[in-house]
């Protein structure tokens, strides 16, 4: 029996609120169980130096946890004058995941900044950030398209992410904090709408895991992502109409 009574292959309740803040091109509050992340998308009409003059755009991300997002206060990175390693890893993961479903040439020489701020952490914050960031990205791209229509629509897919793990020899989907902190094996599964894997992050926290167990976790992650993207489609509705 899981701590919250869910079946082993059951997602937490998902809620996505669009237009959560006023000034961003895309702004989403995503809630997966008790994990809550604010994902915003801001557009700049310039690109990093390494892309200047290339005709290509860029999508990048920043990730942070608010001090009160955890049971004990989390120190802000700025107080240490550097970004901690975990935040760096996660924001790079978010950026890679979003760029995998973008045509950067069609975007043109502009940058979409995705900011993911964890308001409340109860496991799976990076996965919730990726799924929420995708919705914010869609809203931002459509906002640009309304102002200056794209010749080629720059979004060419959907992306979502979910955690899976092994606890007490059972494979479980969408781990909350209590499950994540006591899991034998922990994995994050990032996928697109075609059922293709974008990235896998798997770790034997308490013991190694077998190829068979990894296969089971990947299949469970695929099931979870399929369900997530089904819900995301419902949230976005007609705003997905230009996606290939």
Helices and strands as residue ranges (DSSP letters): E 14-18, E 26-32, E 35-44, G 49-51, E 58-65, G 67-69, G 77-80, H 85-99, H 104-107, E 111-120, H 125-147, E 159-167, E 170-173, H 177-181, E 185-192, E 197-204, H 211-236, G 237-240
